[in-house]
Amino acid sequence: MDFSNGTLFKLSHCDPAEIEPQIAGLLLDGERILVAAKTIRDFVVFTDKRILACNVQGITGKKRDFTSLPYGKIQAFSVETAGTFDLDAELDLWFSGLGKVRFEFKGQFDVTYLGRLIAHHVL
């Protein structure tokens, strides 16, 4: 995912079991996926230790870029819920050494749960 540009597709909730085989080799012993969200090809998982973002590249989708975003590097965060006219929800995170990362979700996504999850690990 290019964190400096806006996302073209919004993330939707998905079953973590659908994503786990794709990242099993990256997970630490005992690390659990708490929330998973995906677009058509890309996905993001929130584990009990970090955020893993996968950017699927190329026509075949065999090349993948995995970015690990540790909760311990988050300096600030913001949650914007969906409204009546603005149907998208957003999670903004500011990381030391990286800057701002924004995840945009379809309106029915429970972004307040993500806010509590981030708060639990950061505060």
N, C-alpha and C positions, 0 to 999 in steps of 0.2 A: 504494500500500500504506500502510496506517496502521501506522506503526512503533511506536506506543504501545500497541496492542492485540495480543492473540494472533492468529495466523493461523487461519482457519477450515479452509483446505485446505493440505496439505503439498505442497511442490515436488517435482517428479519431473524427472529428467534428460531433456533433449530435444536433438535435433540443432540445433546453432547455425544451420545453413542454413535451418531452418524459421523462426527468429526474425529473422535478418538483414534481410530486406526490410522488416520493421516498424520497424527502428531505423536503417536505412542513412543517413537524413538527419541523424541525431544523432551518428554516428561521425566522429571526426576522421580526417584523411588518414593512412592507414597503421595506424589502430587496428584490432586484430583481436579477435574474440570467441574466448575460450578455453573457456568453459563456459557452457551455457545450461540453465535449469530453468524449469518452468512448472507452474501449477495449471490449472484449467479455462479461465480467461480471463487471469489475470495471469502475468507472467513476470519473471525476473531473468537478466541476463547479466553475466558476469565477463569483462572485456576485459583487455588488457595495460596499460590505463591507469586503469580505474575499474570500479565496479559500477553498472549501470543497472537500476533497478527500474521496471516498468510496472504501473500499476494501471488496469485497464480499467473504465470507469464507465458507468452508465446501462444501460437495457434493450437498446439496439441495440449497445452496445460501441464506438460511434464516438468517444466522448470518452475520452481517455487521459491519465493523469498520469504523466510520466516523471521519475524522481528520479535524479540523478547523484550518486554517492557516491565521491569521489576517495580512492584508497588513501592519499595523503599526509595525510589528515585523521584516519586511524585511530590512536587512542591505545593501544588494547589489543584483544585478541580472544581468543575461547574456542571450542574445537571439542568437541562432545560426540557421540561415535559411537553408533550403535544398539546395543542389547544384546539379551539373550534375551527379556526381557519388555517392555522399552521399545523398540519397533521404529523409533522416529523418531530422526533425527540432527539436530543443531542447530549453527548457526554464530552466535555472538554477537559483535558488533562495537561498540566504543565510539568515537564520533566527537566531535571537539572541536566545540562549538557545536550539536550535535544530540542527543547522548546515545547510549543503547543502541539498536541495531538488531538484531533477531533474525530469522534465516531458518530455517525448519523444513523438513526434507527427509524423504521416505520412506526407510525403512531401507536399501535397496539403493544409495542414493546415496553416492558416495565423498567424504565430507566431509573426510577427511584430506588429499585432494588440494587442496581449497579452503584448508585450513589452511596447507599449504606455499605455495600461490599467494599468500595474504595475507602470510605471513612473508617471502616473497621481495621484496614491494613495501614492507613496513613496517620490517623489521629491517635 
